[in-house]
Amino acid sequence: DVLVTGFDIIFFWVARMMMMGLHVMEEVPFRDVYIHALVRDEKGQKMSKSKGNVIDPLDLIDVYGADPLRFYVVREVQFGQDGNVSIDGVHDRYERELGNDLGNLVSRTTAMIARYRDGRLPAATVAGAGGDGLAALGDDVAQQLDSFDLTGALERIWKQVRSLNALVEERKPWELAK
């Protein structure tokens, strides 16, 4: 009882239901209809098999994995809006954001914990340097997800990742540990 379709073909669904005599509200087979926007190529043209400008997501999953592809789609295309996608765009977000931003933060943090703290950290609060943004992060992200703002939720998370990276660069904890 849920229909997911593109706005460019919604007319055909409505026409089909009317031809089948399903135009009375009690007889409509779909209670919820989600209309998605268009996926466009790097030139802004609607992707379609007939044009031959589609990107096979399974090929991208083979190269980057399913989660990085999900990350790319949510970062690149705002829910309900048309979005341009490209293989270069996938690669760029994979390298720049997942590799450099998140990857460097996780790698540095875990390496320093292992090297200078014997793999252990004392219990801590999120207050203080870097923690100010963390305290509100969960609520902010939940609120954005509740309003289907997936891209905004991920941007909020990424703002915190960038902030933590800047804090690490500024504080240079590897020097403090020496």
N, C-alpha and C positions, 0 to 999 in steps of 0.2 A: 503494500500500500504506500510505497514511497517511489517517486519518479525523480530521477536525476537526468537532466537534459540541458542542452545548450539553448540559449535564448534565441538563436537563429533558426531553431527547428521546433520551437514550442507550438507554433501554429499547426504543424502537422499532427502533433499529439491531440490537440483540441479538436481538429477536423476529424481525426480518426474516431475519437470518442463520440462525436456528434453523429457520424455516419453509423456507428454501432448502436445509436439510441441511448448512449450513456450521458446525456446532457442534463439529466435531473440530478440534483446534488446528492441524493441518497444513493444513487447508482454509480457515482464516480469511483473508478477503481483506485484512485490515488488520493489519499488524504493529505499527504505532504508532497510538495513539489519543490525541488531544489534546482534552481536554474543557474548553471555556471556560465562564466564568461568565456571568451575565446582565447585559445592558446595560439599565439602568433610566432612566426619565425623571427630571426634577427633583423629582417627587413620590414617587419610589421605586417606581413601577409598572413592571413588565416592559414593555419596548418590544415592540410587535408591530404588524404591518400591520393586523390585524383591529381593534385598539383605535384605530388611527389616531394613535398617539403617537410615530411614528418620526421621526428626523431624517435627511434625505437627505444623505449625506456628499458627494455631488457638488455639491450646492448650497453647502455650506460650503467646498469646495475652490475654487469659483468666487469666493468672497468672500475667503478667507484664504490659499489655496494648500494644496497637499498636505502639505508639511513642517510647517507650523504645526498642521495637523490631526493629524498623527502625534504631534507634540509634545504636544498637548492630551490625546490618548487615553492616551499613556504616563504623563503626569503625573497624570492624573485617575483612572485605573483601574489598580489593582494587579493584575498578572498572576495569574489564578486566582481573583480575588475579584469579586463583583458590584460594579458601579460605576454611579453616577448621572451622567448626562451631560446637558448643556443647551447651547443656543445661547449663552445668557448666559455660561456657563462658558467656552466657546471664546473668546468675545470678551474676557472678563476675563483669561485667561491670555495671550492674544495681546497685549493692551495692557500688562498689568502685567509679565509676565515676559519675553516676547520684545521688546516695545517698550522698556519702562523699564529692566529689569535688564540684559539682554544688549545691546539697541540702544544705550543710553546709554554703556555701557562701551566698546563697539566704536567708537562715534562719537567719544567723547572721546579715546580712545587714538589712533586713526588721525589725528584732527585735530591733536593735539599732536605726533605724530611728523612730520606734514607741515609744520606751522608752525615748530616749534622745532628739528627735527633734519633738515630738508631731505629728509624721507621715508626716512631711514636710521637704523638703530640699530646700535650696536657689538655684537659677539658677547657674550653674557652667559650666566651660569648661572642656574638657577632657585632658587638659594640666596638667603636673605635675605627681606626684606619681601615678603610675598605668595607667595614661592616655596616656602615650607614645605609648603603645601597642594598645590601643583602637583607636587611631587616624587612624592607617593604617589598622585596622582589617576589616572594610567593603570592602575596595578595594582589600585586599589580598584574602578574602573569595570569592568575586565576580569573581576575576581572576581565582581562582582554580575551581570554579563551571563552569565557561565558558569553561574550558578545561577538564571537566568531572572528575576532581580529587576530588570526594566527600569526600573520606577518608582524603585527605590532607586538605581540607577546614575545616572539623570537627576537625582535629588535631590542626590547627591554632587557632580555637576557644578555644579548650581545653587548649592550651598553655596559652592563656589569662586567662582562669578560674583558672588554677594552679598559675599563676603569681599574680592574685588578692588575692587568698587564702594566698599565702606567704606574701603579703603586709599586710593583715589583721593580720596575726600571728606576723609579725615584729612590726607593729605600735601599736597593742593592743588598738584599739580605745575605748574599754569599760573602760580601765584605764584612758585614756585621758578625757573621759566624766565625770568621777568622780571628 
